[in-house]
Amino acid sequence: MLLRIYKETPSRIPVTKIKRLFEKITSGEAGFTGPGTVNLIITKDKNIRRLNRSFRRQDRATDVLSFNIDAATDDTDIFGEIYISAPTALKQAAFYGVSPAAEYLRLFCHGLLHLAGYDHRTKKDEKEMQSRTEHYLGTVGS
């Protein structure tokens, strides 16, 4: 599985740790058994708001969105996409008292776990997703 990173903003992101986290999760989760590419797009609030409105019918910016795209047959197929709003990530980092790098890692991990099939619609699911997030972030030293 491959990771491609696209930045629509000048935000600095922890690329090395994101790639390490990607490797840990895609090798450790059953949802990533085949080939394919995951696109990570660092974007602006207006773009993520448009996506959120179009696909989730919520007319507001959000921090991260994930989309499963294809049942990939080779690495040229797009398995999924993760969009992170840079302005929202930076606001949340300040609010939580963490570095922007740590917040980008947390959001990327969250989005990638969604692509692996995790969700947080119930308290049980939310607890499992949080546990997996903490586990993987601990492996890369967020």
C-alpha positions as CSV (number, residue, x, y, z in Angstrom):
1,M,0.0,0.0,0.0
2,L,1.3,3.5,-0.9
3,L,0.8,6.9,0.7
4,R,0.7,10.1,-1.3
5,I,0.6,13.5,0.4
6,Y,-0.8,16.6,-1.2
7,K,-0.7,20.1,0.5
8,E,-3.1,22.8,-0.6
9,T,-1.8,25.0,2.2
10,P,1.7,26.0,3.3
11,S,1.3,24.2,6.6
12,R,4.2,22.2,7.9
13,I,3.4,18.6,8.6
14,P,5.4,15.8,10.2
15,V,5.9,13.9,7.0
16,T,8.4,11.3,8.4
17,K,6.1,10.4,11.3
18,I,3.0,10.4,9.1
19,K,4.8,7.9,6.8
20,R,5.9,5.8,9.8
21,L,2.4,5.8,11.2
22,F,1.0,4.8,7.8
23,E,3.3,1.8,7.7
24,K,2.4,0.8,11.3
25,I,-1.4,1.0,10.7
26,T,-1.5,-0.6,7.2
27,S,0.7,-3.5,8.4
28,G,-1.2,-3.9,11.6
29,E,-4.9,-3.7,10.6
30,A,-6.8,-6.3,8.7
31,G,-8.6,-3.6,6.6
32,F,-5.4,-3.1,4.7
33,T,-4.6,-6.5,3.2
34,G,-4.4,-5.6,-0.4
35,P,-2.7,-3.1,-2.7
36,G,-3.7,0.5,-3.4
37,T,-2.9,4.1,-2.6
38,V,-4.1,6.3,0.2
39,N,-4.1,10.1,-0.6
40,L,-3.6,12.5,2.3
41,I,-4.8,16.0,1.4
42,I,-4.0,18.9,3.7
43,T,-6.6,21.5,2.8
44,K,-8.4,24.7,3.8
45,D,-11.6,25.0,5.8
46,K,-13.6,26.1,2.8
47,N,-12.6,23.0,0.9
48,I,-13.3,20.6,3.7
49,R,-16.6,22.4,4.4
50,R,-17.6,21.8,0.8
51,L,-16.8,18.1,1.1
52,N,-18.6,17.8,4.4
53,R,-21.7,19.5,2.9
54,S,-21.7,17.4,-0.3
55,F,-21.0,14.0,1.3
56,R,-22.3,14.3,4.9
57,R,-24.9,17.0,4.5
58,Q,-23.3,19.0,7.2
59,D,-22.6,22.6,6.2
60,R,-19.6,23.3,8.4
61,A,-15.9,22.8,8.4
62,T,-14.6,19.8,10.2
63,D,-11.1,18.6,11.1
64,V,-10.8,15.3,9.1
65,L,-12.8,13.4,6.5
66,S,-12.1,10.0,5.1
67,F,-13.4,8.4,2.0
68,N,-13.1,4.8,0.9
69,I,-12.7,4.9,-2.9
70,D,-11.9,1.6,-4.6
71,A,-11.4,-2.0,-3.9
72,A,-7.9,-1.7,-5.2
73,T,-6.4,-4.3,-7.4
74,D,-3.0,-2.7,-7.7
75,D,-1.1,0.2,-6.2
76,T,-2.3,2.6,-8.9
77,D,-5.8,2.3,-7.7
78,I,-7.0,4.8,-5.0
79,F,-8.0,2.8,-1.9
80,G,-9.0,5.9,0.0
81,E,-8.5,9.6,0.7
82,I,-8.1,11.5,3.9
83,Y,-8.7,15.3,4.1
84,I,-7.4,17.3,7.0
85,S,-8.2,21.0,7.4
86,A,-5.0,22.8,8.3
87,P,-6.7,25.8,10.0
88,T,-8.9,23.5,12.1
89,A,-6.0,21.3,13.0
90,L,-4.0,24.3,14.2
91,K,-6.9,25.7,16.2
92,Q,-7.4,22.3,17.9
93,A,-3.7,21.9,18.6
94,A,-3.8,25.2,20.5
95,F,-7.0,24.3,22.3
96,Y,-5.7,20.9,23.4
97,G,-2.3,22.3,24.3
98,V,-0.4,20.0,21.9
99,S,2.0,20.7,19.0
100,P,0.6,21.1,15.5
101,A,2.6,18.0,14.5
102,A,0.9,15.9,17.3
103,E,-2.6,17.1,16.1
104,Y,-1.8,16.3,12.5
105,L,-0.7,12.8,13.5
106,R,-3.8,12.3,15.6
107,L,-6.1,13.4,12.8
108,F,-4.3,11.3,10.2
109,C,-4.4,8.2,12.5
110,H,-8.2,8.8,13.0
111,G,-8.8,9.1,9.3
112,L,-6.7,6.0,8.4
113,L,-8.5,4.0,11.1
114,H,-11.8,4.9,9.4
115,L,-10.4,3.6,6.1
116,A,-9.5,0.4,8.0
117,G,-13.2,0.0,8.9
118,Y,-13.3,1.5,12.4
119,D,-16.1,3.9,13.4
120,H,-17.3,5.7,16.5
121,R,-21.1,5.5,16.2
122,T,-21.5,3.7,19.5
123,K,-19.7,4.1,22.8
124,K,-18.1,0.7,22.4
125,D,-16.9,1.5,18.8
126,E,-15.6,4.9,20.0
127,K,-13.7,3.2,22.9
128,E,-12.1,0.7,20.5
129,M,-11.1,3.4,18.0
130,Q,-9.6,5.6,20.8
131,S,-7.6,2.6,22.0
132,R,-6.3,1.8,18.5
133,T,-5.4,5.5,18.1
134,E,-3.5,5.7,21.3
135,H,-1.7,2.4,20.5
136,Y,-0.5,3.6,17.1
137,L,0.4,7.1,18.1
138,G,2.5,5.5,20.9
139,T,4.5,3.6,18.3
140,V,5.6,6.8,16.5
141,G,6.2,9.0,19.5
142,S,3.5,11.7,18.8
